[in-house]
Amino acid sequence: MVLFLSLALLAGMAMAEKTAARRLLIGVMSTLQDEGRRNAMRDTWVLEARSVAPSLTVRFVLGWGRSDLESLAILRENATYGDLIVLPCQENQHRGKTLHWFAFAHAARAQLPHDYVAKMDQDVLVWPSELQEQLQGLVRENFYGGVPVEAYRRNSLPDRFLFTNGGFVLLSADLVAEIAIVVQEARQKADPKTGFLDDVDPDNLKGNEDLILGRLLKSHWSSGRLNVNVGAVSWSAKSGESTSGFCPWRHAKSLKTPEGYREQWASRHERGCRCNCPDTQMELELDEEQKLSGQSSSATKVAEKTEWNLRPAIWMETRHMTDGVGGHAMRAAFLLGTAELLGLRVVCNPETMFNGHSAVTDPHIASALLLHCGGDGKLLGDIDPERHMAPASMLQQPPVINTSLSALPSLLAELERKAGAEDGRDVSHAPALAISEVLCHELIEGVSARSHFMNPALTFLRREYHRGADPERLAAPLWGDATYRIAVHWRTGMWSLKSRRMQMPLQEIVRRILKRFSTVSGPNVHGSQARPLSIALVVAMKEDPRSQATVQEHIDAILAEYGSAAKAYISISGEIGHDDPSALERDLALLTTAHLLLLGRSQFATLAAGLQREDGAHVVADESEFTSESGCQLLSNTVFAAELPTRLLGAGDIKAFVEAGPTRLVCRPPLANASQLVEWLGHCSERTALIVAEAVARRRDRQFTDTAEL
């Protein structure tokens, strides 16, 4: 009898274990500055999960605070919500934060019980009840869930293994325990000041966070023991047009802002994309005339697309370098400036805006942000009549015309004449115009060729970058409800902090501007409480430690004096190629949406100034990149440091300061029309190519002579 009862009890316990709701601990990767995005999640699916999916536990995962003020802000927020986890490392994306999270989850299993642990990005929306339901069908051991990618195909690695996209990754508790062992060993060797794990074992722990996780599970995958999505419903799909039966999450660019997140949640019951979704564009509304005539939006879009496709597109040979987006934007001036001057589209070329600083993490992030082009040359988003880009596939479809810049104006005139003579043209006849690399170092009317093309090139980029108001949607939650926005950008190199043509140190510019215009309340703050002001301090820590320490001192002093009105946005840029792409996206959005932008010298600073909002102005410490050889200023909204004292005296507020206008002559086109300028550039490039060829020939002849003498 006792034996029978014991067996029955054991059987009942086994059955209870099988039927008990499986528990999932979700860690949302966040940063201190993203409180608005956290609140959007707290108010939507996290709130709903408490009632409909109690087996889900959600925590927001941060790196430690970089200052006492940041640490205090974390403590205050956690006292309110109790859902923050601070990992033993500095804030980062690809230097071990994900691994630290899994290790923490394992160590805290008694306090946060779970059968599975997920790592989730902030641009992911969850359907809690669907996720809880699908959990019950997953295997309990060696489970690796998400949208899989084979690394050898995506990253050209010599070894082959599988990893999943990092938007939503789920591991069973046994795999979490294995990751925890790896992290525990690495932490013993890691720098205690940073907690970064990548330098401890570069072969296995350095690189993209999602890829590294897959590499650590490689032995399971190779032996067939890794249960990838076993029991999951269509988690391998990239997207699905269903409200059930697919991923219980949505990973999309439209979720990158609190407003977009709440909008997506409000429409969660509608049929739409699941898993990893392509970029979406807002539907164009019909104007009043279309409404009255009853014309459909689809018919309008077809007509617009037809007209869009009839415009020629230019492709120019480009070679990417190891520097960042700023340097590549400067080199693309001839291409983009020509397209803007002549009204041409530009063929997507991943080399044009290659970002060497994130060559490993995401080399094409700048191409996506500035030109809406993917790394495969495809357009990102829907076609609209204002698009000035064309897909790379145009180069594989006739007609492709090989030409030169000097011949381009006459060629376009001939194409226009032919188009006017044709009746009912086919859109496939829109040509792609292929041009060899353009080099020109000559001056025209005392100004370099690149300076003449930089302004139209920046106009092209500014229009494409701000199209759809993506930067504003990303930056607005960070700025808050301030009336005026001031952003400061440092480059942590002594060549920038003490550049040769510096008129005033950047820290002095910042001191004078904030002293004059600050209107925030708090201790040691200048001015009154008339209007709220938000201050963004942006820097990527790179190059020499001395410069980094200097900049950190400046930032700490501003944070101490201006309190909650100022926020620091610091990213760590260590080894070349491993920059955080999301930090670039955030920083560029902050800088370009500021009313007043304060800049040291760097190519990235020049790009940010060129992309700045039209009702803003920027003050530059060094005028090198903002004036021509003749002394005229390239951008009309540039304020030079030498003129700052006088300008401050005459400005009652930031609005008046910005609207004061240029103090120097703004550079003007040197020739009668754009076609003449492009033709001149083409001839200059041909002369330069001839000079280069002759120099190469002379060098080759000298080498031949030297070899013969030997």
N, C-alpha and C positions, 0 to 999 in steps of 0.2 A: 504494500500500500504506500509506504514511504517512498519507494523507488518510483512508483507510478506518479505520485504527486510531484516528485523532483523532475521527472522527465516532462511532465505537463507544464511545470513552471518554466523550465528551460525553453520548451517549444513556444510558450507564450511570449517569453522575452525576445526570442528570435523573431517572432512574427511582429512584435511591437517595433523592433528595430527596423524591420523592412517597411512598415507602414507609416512610421513617424515622418512628419514633414521634414524634408532636408533643409538645412539652414545654410544661407549664403551671406558672407561678409563682403560688402562692396566697399572698396577704397577708391574715392574719386580724387584723381590727381589735381591739386589746386595750388594756388599761391596766395599769399596774404592779400595782395592787391585785388583778388577776384571775389571779394565778398558779395558783390552784386550778382555774380553768376551762381554763387552758392545759395544765396537767398532765393533765386529763381527756382532752383531745384528743391529747396526746402518747402517752398510754397506749392509745388506741383506734385511730382511723382513720389517724392520722399514722404510728403504728408499723406498721400493716398496709401502708400505701402503700410503705414501703421495700422490701417484698418482692414485692408484687403489682402495684404501679404506679410503677415507678422514674422514669417521665417526669414525675411530680409533685414539685414542690419547695415546701415549706411554710415560711413565716416568720410570726412574730407581730410585729405592727406597733404601736409605742408612740410617744407624744410624748416629748419630753425630760424628764428629771427636774426637779422643781421645787426640789430642795434637794440638797446634797452627799450626804445620806443616801440619797435616792431614786436618784441617779446611781450610788452605790456598790451599791445593791441590784440595779440593772439589770446592772451589770458582773458581779456575782457570779452571777446567774442565767444570763447569757449564757456565762460561763465553764463552766458545767455543761452547758448544752444547745446553745449555739451557734446558736440559731434566732431570736434577737431582732433586729429592725430598729428603730433609733431615728431618727425623722424630724426634720428641722430646724424644729420648731414645738412649741409647748406642746400638752399633751393637749387634744383637742377632738373633736367629732363633725361639726359643720356649719360649720366655719370653715377648711376646706381640707385636713384630714387625708387624705381619700381621694385628692385630687388630688396631694398630696405623695407618696403611696405610688406612684401610677402614674409620677410623674416619677423617683422613686428607682429603680423597676424598670427604666426605660429606661436610666438612667445606669449601672446595674449589670449590664447584659445580658451583658457579657463574663464576669463572675464568676458570674452566675446566668442561664445561657442559657435562652431561652424563645421559644415561638411565640405564646403567649397569656399574659395576666396577669389574675388574678382578685382582686377585693376581696370578702372574706367576713366576715360577722358571727360572733360567738362562739356564737350560738344556732342554729347550722347544723351538721348532721351529714352527713358525706360518705361515699359508697360508692366507694372509690378505684378499684377495678378497673372499675366501670361508667363512672366519669368518664373514665379513661384510654381506654377503648374508644370512648366517644362523641366524644372529642377528634379521633379519626382521621377522622371524617366531617364535621368543620366546615370551612367555607371559611377560607382563610388571610388574606384581606384584608378590611378594613372590617367585621369581625365584631363584633357587639354582642350578648352573650348574657345571658339572665336571664328573669325573668317580667315582661313589658312592661306598662306603664300609660301611657295617653295623658294627658299633663299637663293639657291644657285641660279635661278632664272631672274630674280629681281635685282640681285646684287653682284652677280658675276663672281661668286666665291668659288674657290677650288673644291671645297668640301660641300656636300649636299645635306641639307636638313630642312626641317619645316618650322615655320613660325607663323603666328597669327597677327593680324592687324591689331594695333594697340588701342583702338577705340574702346573695345570691350573684350577682355581676356579673362578666362575663368579656369582655375586649377582646382583639382581635388586636394583634400587636406594632406594626403601622403606626399604629393609632389611639392606642396608648400613646405613641408618639413624638410625635403631634400634641398630646396632653395635656401632655406634658413641655415642649413649646415654650411653651404658655400659662403653665405654672407658672414656668418660668424667667424669663419677662418679669415676672410678678407678684411674684416674690420680690425683684426688684431694688427694688421700691417698698414692700414690706411692712415692718412694724415688726420690726426684728431681735430685739427682746425677746420677741416672741410668735410670729412666723412666720405669723400669720393672713393669709389671702389675701382674705377676703370684703370687707374695707374698701377694698382696692385698686381693685376693679372691681365696685361693688355691683350694677350692671345684669346682670352675667353670672356673678359668683362668690359672691353672697350668697344664702343660703337653704339649703334641704334639700340634703344632699350628693348624694343620688341624682338629684334633679331637676337640679342644676347640671351633673352629668355628661351628662345627656341634652341639656341646652341647648347644651353645647359641641359636641355631635355633631349639632346641628339641621340644619346645612347639608347634611350627608351624607344625613340622613333625608328632608329636603324634596326633594332632587334624585333620590331613589331609589337612591343608592349605598350606603346603610347596610344591611348584611346582618344583619338581626335574626333570630337563631336559625336561620340558614340551615344546614341539615344537622343541627340538633339534633333530638332526639326528644321531642316534647311538652313543650318547655320553656315554652310559653305557657300550659300548664295550671296552675291554682291548686292542684290536688291530684290525686292519683291513687291508686287502690287496687291497687297492683301492686308487685312487688319488682323489676321490670325494665321497661324501655321507657318510663320517665318520667324526670323529673329525677334525676340521680345525687346528689341532696342532699335533705335535709329541713330546713325552716326552721320552728321551732315554739317556743312559749313554754316548753314542758316541757324545753327544752334550756338554760335560763338558769342552771342550777346544775350543779356538778360531779356531784352525785349523780344528778340527772335525766339528765345527759348519758351517764353510764356505764350507767344503766338502759336508755336508748334504744339504746345500742350493743349491749348484751347481747341485745336482742330485734330486732336489725336484719334478721334473716332472715325475720321474720314479715311477712305482708301488712300494709301500712299506708300512711299518707299520704306523698306526696312533694311536692316544690316547696314552696309556701307553705301551711302547714297551719293549720287553725282550732285554737283553744285546746282542749285535751283535759282531761278531768276523770278522776280516779281512779275506777274502777268500785267501786260500793258492795258490800261483802261481805255475804252472807246471814248473819243471826244464827242461833243454834243452833236456835231454834224453826222458822225457815224451812227449815233443812237437814233437820230431822226430818220436817217436813210435806211436803217435796219441792216447796215453792212456788218458782217460778222468780224470778230477780232481775228479769226483764223484766216479769213480772206485778206485782211489788212496785212497780217504778218507774211503771207505768201508774196504779196506785192512788194513789201519792204525787203524781203529776202532776195527777190529777183533783182531789184535795183541795187541792193548791196553787192550781189555777186557779179554785177556788170562792171564793177570798178577794178582796174588793174591793181596788182599787188607786187610789191618790190621785195626781193630777197638779196641780201648783201653778204658776201663771204665774211665770216667772223670766226676768230679763234679765241676760245676762252682762256683765261689766265687763272692764277691761284688767288687773286685778290677778291674782294667782296663785290656787292652789288653796286656800290658807289663808283668803283673803278670801271666796271663794265658799262654802267650808264654813261660815263664820260666817253668811252670808246664807241658807244652806239650813237653818238651825236650826229654823225654824218648820215647814217641810215634813217634814224627817226626824224631828223630835221628835214631831210629831203622828202620823206613821206608827208610831213606836215605842210611843207611849202607847196608841194604839187598836188595835194589831195589824194594821195595813194594809200592803199592798204599796205600792211606789212605782213609778210609771211612769217608765221611762228617758227622761230629757230631757237631751240633750247640753249645754244651757245651764246646767244646775244646777251642774256641776263643771267648767265651762269654765276652762281654764288660760291666762290672758292672757299669762303669761310664756313660753309655748311656742305662741303663737297661730299662728306660721308653721310651726314644726317638727312639732308634734303637739298641737293644742288640746284633744284629748279624752283625753289620757293619764291625767289624774286621774280622769275618769269611768270609765275601764277599770279602774284600780287600786282605787278605793274603792267603786265600785258595780257593777263588772263589766258596764258598759254601753258599747256601741260608739258611735261618732260618728253612726251611722245610727239610733240608738234601739233596736237589737237587743241581746238578751242575749248575753253572751259566756260560753260554756261550757254544760254540761248543766243541765237543771232538776233541783233536788233539794228535798226537803221543807222545808229551812231557808232557801230563797231568799226574800228579801223584796222582790224586784224584779219588774217586769212589763214586757214589750216595749211600745214606743211604738205599735205597731200596734193596741193596745187602743183608742186614740183614734179609729181609723177603723172600728171595729166596734161595733155597738150591743150592749148599752146604754151610752151615755155620759151621765152625769147632771151637769148644771151645778148647783153648789150653793155654799154658803159655809161657813166654819168654824163660825159660830154655829149653823147648822142641821145640821151634820154628825153630832153624836151622836144626835139624834132620827132622822135619816135612816138611820143604821146600825142603830138599833134596829128601825125599820120593815122594813128589808131582812132582818134576822135573823128577824123574825116571818113574813115571806112565805116565806123559805127553809125554815123549819120546817114550814110548811103544805104545801109542794110535795113531790111524790113522784117520785123519779128525775129530779132536775134535770139540765139540760144544762149542761156546763161553759162554754159560750159565753155564759151568762147572767150570769157574773161581771161586775159593772159597773166602769167607770172613772169616778171622781169628780173632776170638773174644778173647780178653785177659782182665783179671781183672786188676784193678788199680795197678800200679807199684809204690812201695815205696822203696827207698834205700838211706841210709845215710853213707854208708861205703866208705872208701878210697881204691883206687887201685894204687899202686906205688906212694903214697902220694898225689893223686888227687881224688877229689870226683867223684862219678859216674855221677852226673848231669853235671859236667864240661866236662867230656869225651863225653857226648851226646849233649852238647849245640852247639858245632861247626857244626856237621852234621845237627842238627835241624835247625839252622839258614841258612845253605846252602839250605835246603829244602824250607824254607819260602822265602828266597831271590829269588830263581828261580820262585816260583809261583807268588810272589808279582809283580815282574818285567815282567812277561810273557805278551806279547802284548804291552809292553812299556807304560802301563797306567799311572804310576807315572810321567814319563817324560812328557807325553802329558798334564797332569794336571799342573805340576810345571813350564814347559818351559815358558808360558806367564808371570808367576810371576817373573821369573828370568830375563826375557828380553834377550838382546843380549850380556850379560857379558861374558868375556872370562873365568873368574873364579867365583865360587860361594862359599860363606861362610855362613853357618847357625849356629845359636846359639840357644840352648834349655835350658830354666830354668825350674826348678820345684819349685813352690813358697811355700816351707816349710823350716823352719830353720834346720830340720834334713838333708835337701839336701844342702842348702846354706852353712852350717857349719858342714858337715858330719865328722865322726870320722877319716876316713882314707883319708881326703882331703890333697892333696899335695900342692895345690895352689888354691885360690879362683877363681871361674869361671870368675868373672869380671876382674881379673888380667890376666887370660889367653886371654880373649877377647881383652883387652887393648894391650897386647904385639903382638898378631897376627895381629890386624888391623894396629897398628903402623908400623909393619914390612912390610906388604903386601898391604896396601891400595894404590891405584893408581888412585883415583878419584879426580876430580877438585872441587874447592869450598873453602870457607873460613875455616880456622882452620883445614885443611886436611893435613896429613903427606904424603910424597912421591911425585912421579911425575905423569904425565898423560900417562904413557906408555901403560897400558892395563886396560880396564874397569873391574870393580869389582862390584858384587852385594852381598848385605848382608841381610840375612833374620833373623829377631829376633822373635823367636817363643816361646810362653808361653801360658799356660792355667791358668788363675787366679783362685786359689783355696787355701784352708787351711787358714792359719792365715793372717790377714790384714797387720801385720808388714812385713812379707815376701813379700807380694804383693807390698807394698809400696817401699820396697828396690829394687825389680826387676824393677818396673816402673821407678825408678830413674836411674837405669843403662840404660834402654832402651831410656829414654828421652835424656840422655847424648850422647849416640851413634847417635841418630837421629839428634841432634843438630850439632854434629861434622862432620858427614859424609853425611849429606844432602840427596839428591835423590838417592845416592848409597845404602842407608839402608831403609828397610821397616819393620814395626812391624806387626806381625800377632798374635793378642791377642784374645783369646777366653775366655769367662766367664764360669767357672765351679763352679756352686753354689751347689745346693742340689744334693746329690749322685743320679745318674741315669738319670740326665737331661742334660748331655753334648751334644753339637751340633755334630752330626755325620759327617756333611760336614767339620767341623773344623778339626776333626781327620783325615779325608781323605786328606785335604789340607796340614796339618802340617806334616804328615808322608811323603807325596810326596816331600815337600820341604827339609826335613831333609835327606832323602835317596838319593836325586839327587844332593846334595851339594858335591863339591870337597873337602871341608874342613868343618868338623862338630865339633863344640865345645860344650861339654856336662858337665852338673852337674850330680849328682847322682840321678838316678831313674830307675825303671824297664823299663819304656817306653824309656828312653835314651839308655839303653842296647839293646833293640829291634831295635831302629833306627840305632844304630851302626852296628848291625848284618845285617841289610837290606841295608846298604849303597852301593852305586855304587862301582864296583870293582876297578875303578881307583881313588878312594877317600880315605881319611884318617880321623880319628877322634881323637881329643885331649880330654882326660878325666881328670876332676879335682880330682876324687876319683877313685882309682884303684880296689875297692872292687869287682865289678862285672866283671872285665876284666882280673884277674889273678887267678891262681889256688892256692891251699894250698902249693904247692911246689915252687911257684914263677914264673912259666912259664906263658906267656900271651896267652889268649884263641883265640884272633883274630890277624892276622898278620898285620893288618893296624891300630892298636891302638898305639897312642902316649901318653905316660904318662907325667903328668904335671912336674914331677921332672926332666924329660929329655928335657923339652921344651927350656930352654935357650941355651943349647948346640946345639940342632937341628936347632934353628933359626939362629945361627951364621953360620952354614954350608950350608944354603939354600938360593940360589939367588932369587928364586921365589916360588910360591905355588907349581908348578909342581915338582920342585926339592925337596921341603919339603915333598910332598906326596910320591915321589918315593924313598925316602931315605931308606925305609924298616924298619923292626922291630929292636929294640935295645936289646930285651931280647929273650930268647929261646922260641919258639912257642911250645905249648903243642902238643905232638904226641900221637897217639893211643898206649895204654900200652901193648896190646896183639898182637899175630901174625896176626890175621885176624878179620874181623868184626863179624863173626859168634861166635867166642870165646868171644868177648866183650859182645854181646847180651846174650849169654848163662850165662856168669858171672853175668850180671845184673839180669837175671831171678832168679838165685839162691840167690842173695842178697835180692831180693824182697821177696822170700819165707822165708828167715831167719828173715827179718823184720816183716813179717806178723805173724810168730810164736811168736816173742818177744812181739808184740802188743797184741796178743790173750792171752798170759800168764799174761801180765800186767792187762788186762781187767778182767781176771779171779780172780787175786789176789784182785783187787779192789772190785769185786762183793762179794768175800768171806769175806773181811773186813766189808763191809756194812751189810752182813748177820749176822756176829758175833756181830757187834755193835747193830743191831736191837734186837738180842736175849738177849743181856745183859740188854737192856732197858726194 
